[in-house]
Amino acid sequence: MKPFLAAFASILLTPVVSASPQHSFPSEWQVQTDVSNVSLQGENYQRLMHYDTWLDSRHFEAAKQQITMAGESRVDEQLTNNWQQLQQVNFSLSSAENRQLFANALLYVYRYKESMQQVGVDWFFQPNSKKKQKVVLIGERTQAYALYQALKLNQLSTFIEEQQSHFSQYQQMAAVKEHFNTLAGVSWPVVNEPVRVVRDNDPLQSAEQVIDILALLGDISAEQAQQLKDLHLTYLSAELQEHIRVFQRRHGLYADGIIGPKTLAWLNASIEKRQQLLALNMLRLSLWPEDKKGIVVVNVPAFEMDVWVDEQRVFETRVIVGRPSRQTPIFITRLDSIVFNPGWNIPVKIMQEDIIPKAKRDESYLPSKGYQVIQSWRANAPVIAPEEIDWQTINPKRFPYRMRQPPGNSNALGRYKFNTPNDMAIYLHDTPGKSLFNRENRSLSSGCVRVEHASKFAEKLLTLSKKNPKDFEYLQKNEGEIKTKAISLRLKLPVHTIYQTAWVDDKGKLNFRNDIYDFDQPVIDTNIRQTVRNSAKPLAKL
């Protein structure tokens, strides 16, 4: 954590002006023409505790939505406690005490969201997030003044809307959450089968429960559900499989219509758990970029990449990301060039942990992969024959040489490397292992992002940079010569890797994805085991 942030690690939101249930509030507010000497935090705090502020239900509903979203996300103890305390009084603002609690809760939400912006994704997505140091910074005057103006002009709901990143997506997710709220009292059907996998036409004991879940989640209509129930299914029929495929696509699962462990886990995921995931991902929206004039976005748990130019999606494809032990970081970089037919200078960590142990077990491993051992890190250093090295005595952590894989059909980077300079040596690239893109779980790499249809991606980047199409045609025609060539891009697109495991898609359908890096697990466990029946074990295995 950065030193200046650590200084604020123990700061939590406390009332600027104390209040009690007996506190008397003025009927009118003094008009401040000069706020240079006004304590904006204190002024805002008092206005939020005033009864008249909440006479307009739009302001109350917008603020309540923010408090509930942040509390249900379970990322911070104070956010969750504030929300739960307000739930206990049914969000009533009839007393000054409740209004004080409500004001505290709302201001804390904005202070926390501001901290997210200032501290950044490195803090929010730290490994072992349950142990990470809490950081809530002192709010900036700019936001405090905007809130002051909104309260003075009776425009709080407008302020909340303008402060919310990706407002349209946020509202769509909030609408789904409202639907889930109507199901809170429903006894969630449980799918139990005596076998691990239920395939086409196999006996299905829980057919009615599966149909009920699909109806509750909107994958089928009430009429369709009744029609299926009238069939009194005792097996996995072709018609039911079609509806299961819709469910599977929304959850990032292989759409085979078969009920296996992962499909079963998502079928049994309770409404409460889904609400927590929705709330968490609504909160995360504040971290992701909104400007789509020119950007590459990689959603890591969705294994997808989108390219946006002038607010239009111009390219999309599947990707392979880092496995849990070597995660693709959530960060920002910039794509500045393409290397055609790249060679691969093997990173030290991969060399030490992956390649050398295999070479020690099998001396034919290096030649079979085309790996070269280079005497030093100097340019033009000579190549050493692998058989000249006594691999049995080699300590991987003290290996004195470097390794390289020359350009070619079997090169791990494929035919295209998309340069994104950064300290972590993370970049986008092609791969010879095309079949891996058909896997359901594509967290397979050592951290870099492998791009499906890399050739089309390269062509699109050259076109966007107004490069001569002959450059691409020439390199395509001469691939057999294995010549390495780097082309700088005029349009240097920012690249954002994000971690979004719930969203509403372009068709208005709610999507969930597996939490491949365990970033979705609640940091705050208060009452979570009592309210979430199926969250811990099944979803941890998704």
C-alpha positions in Angstrom: 0.0 0.0 0.0 1.3 3.5 -0.8 2.6 5.4 2.2 0.2 8.3 2.0 -2.7 5.9 1.9 -1.5 4.0 4.9 -1.8 7.2 7.0 -5.5 7.1 6.4 -5.9 3.4 7.0 -7.8 3.8 10.3 -10.1 6.7 9.2 -13.7 5.8 9.1 -16.6 8.2 8.5 -17.7 9.9 11.7 -20.3 12.6 12.1 -18.9 16.1 11.5 -21.6 17.6 13.7 -23.1 15.4 16.5 -26.8 15.0 16.7 -29.3 13.3 19.0 -33.0 12.3 18.7 -33.7 15.6 20.6 -31.8 17.8 18.1 -33.9 20.6 16.7 -33.7 21.3 13.0 -34.3 24.7 11.3 -37.4 25.0 9.0 -35.4 26.8 6.4 -31.7 26.8 5.4 -29.6 29.9 5.2 -28.6 30.7 1.6 -24.8 30.6 1.4 -23.4 32.9 -1.3 -19.8 32.3 -0.3 -18.9 28.8 0.8 -15.1 29.3 1.0 -15.2 29.2 4.8 -18.1 26.7 5.1 -17.5 23.2 6.3 -19.1 21.5 3.4 -18.9 18.1 5.0 -20.7 19.4 8.1 -23.2 21.4 6.0 -24.0 18.3 3.9 -24.3 16.1 6.9 -26.8 18.5 8.6 -28.9 18.8 5.4 -29.0 15.1 4.9 -30.4 14.7 8.5 -33.1 17.3 7.8 -36.6 15.8 7.4 -37.5 18.1 4.4 -34.6 16.7 2.4 -36.5 13.4 2.0 -39.9 14.7 1.2 -39.3 14.0 -2.4 -39.4 10.2 -2.7 -37.0 10.2 -5.7 -34.2 11.4 -3.4 -35.0 8.8 -0.8 -35.2 5.9 -3.2 -32.0 6.8 -5.0 -30.1 7.1 -1.7 -31.6 3.9 -0.3 -30.5 2.1 -3.5 -26.9 3.2 -3.1 -26.8 2.2 0.6 -28.4 -1.2 -0.1 -26.1 -1.9 -3.0 -23.0 -1.1 -1.1 -24.1 -3.0 2.0 -25.2 -6.1 0.2 -21.8 -6.2 -1.6 -20.2 -7.4 1.6 -16.9 -5.7 0.9 -16.6 -3.5 4.0 -17.9 -4.0 7.5 -19.1 -0.4 8.0 -21.0 -0.4 4.7 -22.7 -3.7 5.6 -23.4 -2.6 9.2 -25.0 0.7 8.1 -27.3 -1.1 5.7 -28.3 -3.7 8.2 -29.1 -1.1 10.9 -31.3 0.7 8.5 -33.0 -2.5 7.5 -33.9 -3.1 11.2 -35.8 0.2 11.2 -37.3 -0.5 7.8 -35.4 2.6 6.4 -37.8 4.8 8.3 -36.7 8.5 8.5 -39.3 9.6 11.0 -36.8 10.2 13.8 -33.7 12.4 13.9 -31.8 9.3 15.1 -32.7 7.3 12.0 -32.0 10.3 9.7 -28.6 10.6 11.3 -27.9 6.9 10.6 -29.2 7.4 7.0 -26.9 10.4 6.5 -23.9 8.6 7.9 -24.6 5.6 5.6 -25.0 7.6 2.4 -21.9 9.7 3.0 -19.9 6.6 3.9 -20.9 5.0 0.6 -19.6 8.0 -1.3 -16.4 8.2 0.8 -15.8 4.5 0.1 -16.5 4.8 -3.6 -14.1 7.8 -3.8 -11.5 5.7 -2.0 -11.9 3.0 -4.7 -11.1 5.6 -7.3 -8.1 7.0 -5.5 -6.6 3.8 -4.2 -7.4 1.9 -7.4 -7.9 -1.7 -8.4 -4.6 -2.9 -7.0 -6.2 -2.4 -3.5 -9.7 -3.5 -4.4 -8.5 -6.8 -6.0 -5.7 -7.6 -3.6 -5.2 -11.3 -3.0 -6.4 -12.5 0.4 -8.9 -9.6 0.4 -10.2 -10.7 3.8 -7.0 -9.6 5.4 -6.3 -6.4 3.4 -6.0 -3.2 5.3 -9.2 -1.0 5.3 -8.7 2.3 3.6 -11.3 5.1 3.6 -10.0 8.4 2.6 -11.1 11.9 3.5 -13.5 13.0 0.8 -12.4 15.7 -1.7 -13.9 19.2 -1.6 -15.0 18.9 -5.2 -17.5 16.1 -4.6 -18.6 17.7 -1.3 -19.4 21.0 -3.1 -21.3 19.1 -5.8 -23.4 17.4 -3.1 -23.8 20.8 -1.3 -25.2 22.4 -4.5 -27.5 19.4 -5.1 -28.9 19.5 -1.6 -29.4 23.3 -1.8 -31.2 23.1 -5.1 -33.2 20.0 -4.1 -31.5 17.9 -6.7 -30.1 15.0 -4.7 -31.4 12.3 -7.0 -29.8 14.0 -10.0 -26.5 14.2 -8.1 -26.7 10.5 -7.3 -27.4 9.7 -11.0 -24.5 11.9 -12.2 -22.1 10.4 -9.7 -22.9 6.8 -10.6 -20.6 5.4 -13.3 -22.2 3.4 -16.1 -25.6 4.6 -14.9 -27.6 2.8 -17.6 -26.0 -0.5 -16.7 -26.3 0.2 -13.0 -30.1 0.9 -13.4 -30.6 -2.4 -15.4 -28.8 -4.3 -12.7 -30.8 -2.5 -10.0 -34.0 -3.5 -11.8 -33.0 -7.2 -11.6 -32.2 -6.8 -7.9 -35.6 -5.4 -7.4 -37.1 -8.5 -9.1 -34.9 -10.6 -6.8 -36.3 -8.8 -3.8 -39.7 -10.0 -4.7 -38.4 -13.6 -4.5 -36.7 -13.1 -1.1 -39.5 -15.0 0.7 -39.7 -17.8 -1.8 -38.4 -21.2 -0.7 -35.7 -21.7 -3.3 -36.1 -25.1 -5.1 -33.1 -27.5 -4.6 -32.0 -29.8 -7.4 -30.7 -33.1 -6.0 -29.8 -36.0 -8.3 -28.3 -39.4 -7.3 -25.8 -39.2 -10.2 -23.1 -36.6 -10.9 -24.2 -35.9 -14.5 -27.6 -36.1 -16.0 -27.4 -36.5 -19.8 -29.9 -36.5 -22.7 -33.0 -38.7 -21.8 -31.4 -39.7 -18.5 -33.8 -40.1 -15.5 -34.3 -36.7 -13.8 -35.8 -36.7 -10.3 -35.8 -32.9 -9.9 -37.4 -32.0 -13.2 -40.1 -29.8 -11.5 -37.4 -28.0 -9.4 -35.4 -27.3 -12.5 -38.4 -25.9 -14.2 -39.3 -23.7 -11.2 -35.8 -22.3 -11.1 -35.8 -21.5 -14.8 -39.1 -19.7 -14.3 -38.0 -17.8 -11.2 -34.9 -16.5 -13.1 -36.8 -15.6 -16.2 -35.3 -18.2 -18.5 -38.8 -19.4 -19.3 -42.2 -17.8 -18.9 -44.8 -18.9 -16.4 -46.8 -20.4 -19.3 -43.8 -22.4 -20.6 -43.1 -23.6 -17.1 -46.7 -24.9 -16.7 -46.6 -26.6 -20.1 -43.4 -28.4 -19.1 -44.9 -29.4 -15.8 -48.0 -30.8 -17.5 -45.7 -33.3 -19.2 -44.8 -34.8 -15.8 -41.2 -35.3 -17.0 -39.2 -38.0 -15.3 -36.2 -37.6 -17.7 -34.1 -34.9 -19.2 -36.1 -34.2 -22.4 -34.9 -32.4 -25.5 -37.3 -29.5 -24.9 -36.1 -29.0 -21.3 -32.5 -29.1 -22.5 -33.2 -26.2 -24.9 -34.2 -24.1 -21.9 -31.2 -25.3 -19.9 -28.9 -24.2 -22.7 -30.3 -20.6 -22.4 -29.5 -20.8 -18.6 -26.0 -22.1 -19.3 -25.2 -19.4 -21.8 -26.1 -16.7 -19.3 -23.8 -18.3 -16.7 -20.8 -18.7 -19.1 -21.2 -22.5 -19.1 -20.8 -24.8 -22.1 -24.3 -24.9 -23.5 -24.8 -28.6 -23.9 -28.1 -28.9 -22.1 -26.6 -31.5 -19.7 -26.9 -31.0 -15.9 -23.3 -31.5 -14.6 -21.7 -30.2 -11.4 -21.3 -26.6 -12.6 -24.8 -26.3 -14.0 -26.1 -27.8 -10.8 -24.2 -25.4 -8.6 -25.6 -22.4 -10.5 -29.1 -23.8 -10.4 -28.8 -24.1 -6.7 -27.3 -20.7 -6.2 -29.8 -18.9 -3.9 -31.4 -15.5 -4.6 -29.5 -14.1 -1.6 -26.2 -15.1 -3.2 -27.2 -13.7 -6.5 -28.1 -10.4 -4.9 -24.7 -10.2 -3.2 -23.0 -10.8 -6.6 -25.2 -8.2 -8.3 -24.5 -5.7 -5.6 -20.8 -6.3 -5.7 -20.6 -5.9 -9.4 -22.8 -2.8 -9.3 -20.2 -1.3 -6.9 -17.4 -2.4 -9.2 -18.8 -0.3 -12.0 -17.2 2.7 -10.4 -13.8 1.2 -11.3 -14.3 0.6 -15.0 -13.8 3.2 -17.8 -16.8 4.8 -19.4 -15.1 6.6 -22.3 -15.4 4.2 -25.3 -14.0 6.6 -27.9 -11.1 4.2 -28.3 -10.5 1.3 -25.9 -9.7 -2.4 -25.5 -11.6 -4.1 -22.6 -10.7 -7.6 -21.4 -13.2 -9.0 -18.9 -11.1 -11.6 -17.2 -13.7 -13.9 -15.7 -15.8 -13.7 -18.8 -12.8 -14.7 -21.0 -13.9 -12.0 -23.5 -12.3 -9.0 -25.2 -14.1 -6.0 -26.8 -12.6 -3.2 -28.9 -14.6 0.1 -28.9 -14.0 3.0 -31.2 -16.3 6.1 -31.3 -18.7 4.4 -28.9 -19.1 1.4 -31.2 -18.0 -2.1 -30.6 -15.7 -2.8 -33.7 -14.3 -6.2 -32.6 -15.0 -8.9 -30.1 -13.5 -12.2 -29.4 -12.8 -14.9 -26.8 -9.6 -14.9 -24.8 -7.5 -17.1 -22.5 -6.4 -15.5 -19.3 -4.1 -16.4 -16.4 -4.7 -19.4 -14.3 -5.5 -18.8 -10.5 -1.9 -19.4 -9.5 -0.7 -16.9 -12.2 -3.5 -14.4 -12.4 -3.9 -11.9 -15.2 -3.7 -8.6 -13.3 -6.6 -6.1 -13.2 -4.8 -3.1 -14.6 -4.5 -0.4 -17.3 -1.9 -0.3 -20.1 -1.7 0.7 -23.7 -1.5 -1.2 -27.0 1.2 0.6 -29.0 2.5 -1.9 -31.6 2.1 -5.3 -33.3 5.0 -7.8 -33.6 4.5 -10.2 -36.5 6.1 -13.6 -36.1 7.5 -12.8 -32.6 10.2 -14.8 -30.8 9.6 -15.5 -27.2 12.1 -14.6 -24.5 10.9 -16.8 -21.8 10.2 -15.0 -18.5 12.4 -16.1 -15.6 9.4 -17.3 -13.5 8.1 -19.6 -16.2 11.7 -20.8 -16.9 12.3 -21.6 -13.3 8.9 -23.1 -12.3 7.8 -24.7 -15.5 10.5 -25.4 -18.1 13.6 -26.3 -16.2 11.8 -29.0 -14.0 10.5 -30.6 -17.2 14.0 -30.5 -18.8 15.4 -32.2 -15.7 12.9 -35.0 -16.1 13.1 -35.3 -19.9 16.2 -34.1 -21.8 14.2 -34.2 -25.1 11.7 -31.7 -23.8 13.6 -28.5 -24.9 14.3 -29.6 -28.5 10.7 -30.9 -28.8 9.4 -27.4 -28.0 12.1 -25.6 -30.0 13.4 -23.9 -26.9 16.9 -22.5 -27.1 19.3 -22.0 -24.2 21.2 -18.7 -24.6 24.5 -18.2 -22.8 23.6 -14.8 -21.3 21.1 -11.9 -21.6 23.4 -10.0 -23.9 22.3 -9.4 -27.5 23.8 -11.9 -29.9 24.9 -14.2 -27.0 25.6 -17.7 -28.4 23.2 -20.6 -28.2 24.2 -23.6 -26.0 23.2 -27.1 -26.9 20.9 -28.5 -24.2 22.9 -31.8 -24.0 26.0 -29.8 -22.8 24.2 -28.9 -19.6 24.1 -31.3 -16.6 20.4 -30.8 -15.9 20.4 -33.1 -12.8 22.7 -30.7 -11.0 20.9 -27.5 -12.1 19.1 -25.4 -9.4 16.3 -23.7 -11.3 16.5 -20.6 -9.2 20.2 -20.2 -10.0 20.1 -21.1 -13.7 22.8 -18.9 -15.2 21.3 -18.8 -18.8 18.3 -17.5 -20.5 15.8 -19.3 -22.8 14.2 -18.3 -26.0 11.8 -19.8 -28.5 12.4 -18.7 -32.1 9.5 -17.6 -34.3 7.5 -20.4 -35.9 4.3 -22.4 -36.0 4.9 -23.8 -32.5 6.0 -20.5 -30.9 3.9 -20.0 -27.7 3.1 -16.4 -28.8 1.8 -17.6 -32.2 2.1 -15.3 -35.1 1.2 -12.0 -33.4 2.2 -10.2 -30.3 0.3 -7.1 -29.3 2.7 -5.0 -27.3 1.4 -3.4 -24.1 4.4 -2.0 -22.2 4.1 -2.5 -18.5 6.2 -3.5 -15.5 4.5 -6.9 -15.2 5.4 -8.1 -18.8 1.7 -8.8 -19.5 0.7 -8.5 -23.1 -1.9 -9.9 -25.6 -0.8 -12.5 -28.2 -1.8 -15.2 -30.5 -1.4 -18.9 -29.7 -0.8 -22.1 -31.6 -3.3 -23.9 -29.2 -6.5 -22.8 -31.0 -8.6 -25.7 -29.6 -8.2 -24.2 -26.0 -10.6 -21.4 -26.9 -13.4 -24.0 -27.0 -13.0 -24.8 -23.3 -15.5 -23.5 -20.8 -12.9 -22.4 -18.3 -10.2 -20.5 -20.1 -8.0 -19.5 -17.2 -5.0 -21.4 -18.5 -2.2 -19.0 -19.2 0.7 -17.8 -17.2 -0.8 -14.3 -16.9 -0.8 -13.0 -20.5 -3.9 -12.8 -22.6 -4.2 -15.1 -25.6 -6.5 -13.7 -28.3 -8.7 -15.9 -30.5 -8.8 -14.7 -34.1 -5.5 -12.8 -33.6 -5.1 -12.4 -37.3 -8.4 -10.5 -37.6 -7.5 -8.4 -34.5 -4.1 -7.4 -36.0 -5.9 -6.5 -39.3 -8.4 -4.4 -37.4 -5.7 -2.5 -35.5 -3.8 -1.7 -38.7 -7.0 -0.5 -40.3 -7.8 1.7 -37.3 -4.3 3.2 -37.5 -4.8 3.8 -41.2 -1.9 1.7 -42.1 -1.4 0.5 -45.6 -3.3 -2.7 -46.1 -0.4 -4.0 -48.1 1.7 -4.2 -44.9 -0.7 -6.8 -43.6 -1.0 -8.6 -46.9 2.7 -8.8 -47.3 3.2 -10.3 -43.8 0.5 -12.8 -44.4 1.9 -13.9 -47.7 5.4 -14.2 -46.3 4.5 -16.1 -43.1 6.4 -19.1 -44.3 9.7 -17.1 -44.2 9.3 -16.6 -40.5 10.4 -13.0 -40.6 9.9 -10.9 -37.4 8.6 -7.4 -38.0 7.2 -4.8 -35.6 4.7 -2.2 -36.7 4.0 0.9 -34.5 0.3 1.9 -34.3 -0.9 5.4 -34.8 -4.0 4.7 -32.8 -2.5 3.6 -29.5 -5.5 2.2 -27.6 -5.7 2.0 -23.8 -6.2 -1.6 -22.6 -8.3 -2.2 -19.5 -8.5 -5.6 -17.9 -11.6 -5.7 -15.7 -13.2 -8.2 -13.3 -17.0 -8.2 -13.8 -18.9 -11.4 -12.9 -22.4 -10.1 -13.2 -23.9 -7.7 -15.8 -26.9 -7.1 -18.0 -26.1 -7.7 -21.7 -27.2 -5.9 -24.8 -30.4 -8.0 -25.0 -31.4 -7.1 -21.4 -30.4 -10.5 -20.0 -28.6 -10.9 -16.7 -25.3 -12.8 -17.0 -23.2 -14.4 -14.3 -19.6 -15.7 -14.6 -17.6 -18.0 -12.3 -15.3 -16.3 -9.8 -12.1 -17.7 -11.1 -9.8 -15.8 -8.7 -12.0 -15.9 -5.6 -12.5 -12.1 -5.7 -16.3 -12.4 -5.2 -16.2 -14.1 -1.8 -17.8 -11.9 0.9 -15.2 -10.1 3.0 -17.9 -9.5 5.6 -19.4 -12.7 7.0 -22.0 -11.0 9.2 -25.1 -13.3 9.1 -24.0 -14.6 5.6 -24.2 -18.2 6.6 -27.7 -17.7 7.9 -29.0 -15.8 4.8 -27.1 -17.6 2.0 -27.9 -21.3 1.9 -25.8 -22.4 -1.1 -23.1 -19.7 -1.4 -19.9 -21.1 0.2 -19.3 -24.6 -1.1 -21.1 -25.0 -4.4 -20.1 -21.6 -5.9 -16.5 -22.0 -4.7 -16.2 -25.0 -7.0 -17.7 -23.3 -10.0 
